[in-house]
């Protein structure tokens, strides 16, 4: 059920964000960054506060967020940029995705710590 909801959310959010961008896959970048933040927040809140039960955590992280984020689409779109000889956009996509998703994980942890310490 979580995968079903996450896949629909990915389609909607990615489409809204991508609208108007032709070449660079900003929609995929957005869902991967948003998903990384919420996955981190969920995991760290579970660890620090026990906010989510095991089943709730699995539903949210593996189900909903696992299907919301999309590494396979990121890889495919990156490869297509290479095929189109968009080398700069290819490099930018990889650097932006890795950097922003790692930053999102850090921010999710920081948010969880703020909530936990209250």
N, C-alpha and C positions, 0 to 999 in steps of 0.2 A: 504494500500500500504506500509506503514511504517513497519507493522508487517511482511509482506512478505519479505521485504528487510532484516529486523533484523533477522528473522529466518534463512535465507540463510547465512548471515554473521556469526551467531552463529555456524552453522554447519561447515563452512569453518575454522573459527578462532579456534574453539575448536578442530577440527580434526588436524590442523597443530600443535598446541601446545601439544596436547595429544600424538602425534606420538612418539613412543619410550618409553612411560611410560605405564607400565602394570597395576599396582594396583591403584595407587593414582590418583584421578580425577583432574589432573592439568589443563586440558582443560576447565573444568567447572569453576574452580577457576579463571582462566585467564579471561574468558568472563564476569564473575560476577564482577571482579575487574575493568576491562576496562569499562564495562557498567556503573558501579557506578561512575567512574570518569567523564565520558561524560554526564551522567544524571545530576550530580552535576554542572558541568560546564555550561550546557545548562540552568538549572534552575536559577543559580546565575547570569549568564549573562543576562537572561531575567529580573530578579529582579533589578539588578544594572544598566543596560544600556538600557533595552528595545530592545535589539538586535533582538529578535525573536517575531513575532506576536503571538497571542494566538493560532491560527491554526498551525503555524510552530512549536511552543513549544509542542503542543499536538501530532503532527505528529512525532516529534523527541523523546519525552519522553515516551508517552504511546505506540505509534506504533513501531518505530524502536528499541529504547532501551528497551522497555518492552518485546519485543520478543527476543532481543539479550541476555539479562540476563535471568537466568533460575533457579529460586528458587526450582522449582519442581525437576529438575534434580539434583541439589545439595542435596536435601533431600533424594531422591532415592539412589544416590551414597553413601551418608553417611550411610544410613540404610544397604546397601549391604556390606559395610565395617564391620559393626557390625555383620551381619550374617556370614561373613567369619572369624569372630573372630580376626579381625585386629583392636583391640581396640586402639592402639596407633595411627594408621592412621586415624581412626574415629575421635578421639579427635583433632589430628593435622588438619584435614580437616575443622572441625567446627571452631577452633580457627583461622586458617589461613584465612578462608573465611570471617568471621565476622571482623577480624582485618584489613585485606587488603581492604575490601570493604568500611569500615568506613574511613580508611586512604585515599582511592581514593576519597571519598566524600569531605574530608577536602582539598585534593590537588586540586580538581575541583573548590572549593570555593576560594582557594588561587589564582589559575590561573585567575578566573573571577575577583577577586579584583585587580590583577595586570593589567589586560586589562582595567578595569573600570577607574583606577586611572591615566591612560596615557593621 
